[in-house]
Amino acid sequence: MECNDRNCPIHGGLRVRGNQMEATVVSTKMKNSVVVERHSLRKNKKYERYERIKSRLTVHKPACMDVKVGDRVIIGETRKISKTKSFVITKVLGGSK
């Protein structure tokens, strides 16, 4: 399926560089964007144990990708697309575990 989105990393001219991460889609209410959530562990030096942290990112969704809430996606870093978007979905992995 071709798309006419110029910010698509597959069919458009947007270059993906830098970090590539796996995240879960939390919200799809925006037109060309989705909100994803990443979970990770961080070492707490004082108490010598790990703490779970999460971060939410606004990510550009190309027109050729069908994404639903709960899907696992791979996102890639790119140039700033808008004030809050500097990542784009590169691959949809499917439903959550």
Protein Blocks (a to p, Z undefined) as FASTA:
>chain_A
ZZfbfkbfklmmcdcehjddddddfbfkbfkbccdddddddddfklopacdddddddddd
dfkbccdehiacdddddddfblmlccdcfbdfbjcZZ
